[in-house]
Amino acid sequence: MHYHAGIDYFTPLAGAEKTMRCKACQEEMDVQRDVLRTKGKFGSDLPKEFQRREDIFTCSHAGADWHVQITVLLREIDHTASQKLTSLLEAEIVEICRTRHVTKELSAWLI
């Protein structure tokens, strides 16, 4: 499963959040509580002083075509300076969330 940090994957400190909602589909996320983080961003072992306990929140819909498309559209919103384009993209996201169907097949490089 491939998750997108800040959208359908979050790792707050253990106990910091009771629940979280996916930023793509607004569904309540699954959670693993009090997980000891011993690896860094690139897989290297962390020294004891940098290890910490986290809760891992993930969306059960991550990886579904429609969910991935929403993730790509959210990235587009972050990269456009146009309010009109933002409004169009947001409307498409609402439609995809409602129907849970893609509106366009994505190229592999977009994912």
C-alpha positions in Angstrom: 0.0 0.0 0.0 1.3 3.4 -0.9 0.2 6.2 1.4 0.5 10.0 1.0 1.8 11.7 4.1 -0.4 14.6 5.1 -3.4 13.3 3.1 -4.1 9.7 4.0 -1.2 8.9 6.4 -0.4 10.7 9.6 2.0 9.9 12.5 1.3 12.2 15.4 2.9 11.6 18.8 1.1 8.8 20.7 -2.1 10.0 22.3 -2.0 13.4 20.6 -5.1 12.8 18.5 -8.2 10.8 19.4 -9.4 10.4 15.8 -8.3 11.8 12.4 -10.1 12.1 9.1 -8.5 11.5 5.7 -8.0 14.7 3.8 -8.9 13.0 0.5 -12.2 11.3 1.4 -13.0 12.8 4.8 -13.5 9.2 6.2 -12.4 8.5 9.8 -9.0 6.8 9.5 -7.8 3.5 11.0 -5.2 3.8 13.8 -2.4 1.8 15.3 -1.7 3.2 18.7 1.6 3.7 20.6 4.0 2.4 17.9 7.7 2.8 18.7 9.4 4.6 15.8 13.0 3.3 15.5 13.7 4.1 11.9 14.3 7.5 10.2 12.8 8.8 7.0 15.3 6.9 4.9 15.2 3.7 6.8 18.3 4.2 9.0 18.2 3.3 12.7 17.5 6.3 14.9 19.6 6.8 18.1 17.6 6.1 21.3 17.2 9.8 22.0 15.3 10.3 18.7 13.1 7.3 19.0 9.5 8.1 19.9 6.1 6.6 20.3 3.6 7.5 17.6 0.0 6.7 16.6 -0.2 5.7 12.9 -3.4 6.9 11.1 -4.1 5.4 7.7 -7.1 5.6 5.4 -8.7 2.2 4.5 -9.4 3.6 1.0 -5.8 4.5 0.2 -4.7 2.8 -3.0 -8.2 2.8 -4.6 -8.2 4.4 -8.0 -10.7 7.1 -7.0 -8.8 7.9 -3.8 -5.5 8.2 -5.6 -7.1 10.6 -8.1 -8.3 12.8 -5.3 -4.8 12.8 -3.9 -3.4 13.9 -7.2 -6.1 16.6 -7.5 -5.2 17.9 -4.0 -1.6 18.2 -5.1 -2.8 20.2 -8.1 -4.7 22.6 -5.8 -1.5 23.1 -3.8 0.4 24.0 -7.0 -2.0 26.3 -8.7 -2.2 30.1 -8.2 -5.6 30.2 -9.8 -8.8 30.4 -7.6 -10.9 29.5 -10.7 -8.8 26.3 -11.2 -9.0 25.6 -7.5 -12.8 25.8 -7.6 -13.0 23.4 -10.5 -10.7 20.9 -8.9 -12.6 21.1 -5.6 -15.9 20.4 -7.5 -14.3 17.4 -9.2 -13.1 16.1 -5.8 -16.6 16.4 -4.4 -18.0 14.4 -7.3 -15.3 11.7 -7.0 -16.0 11.4 -3.2 -19.7 11.1 -3.8 -19.5 8.5 -6.6 -16.2 6.8 -5.6 -15.4 6.5 -9.3 -12.5 8.1 -11.2 -13.3 10.8 -13.7 -10.1 10.2 -15.7 -7.7 7.3 -15.8 -4.3 8.4 -14.4 -0.9 7.9 -15.9 1.4 5.8 -13.7 3.8 8.8 -13.4 1.1 10.9 -11.7 0.7 8.5 -8.8 
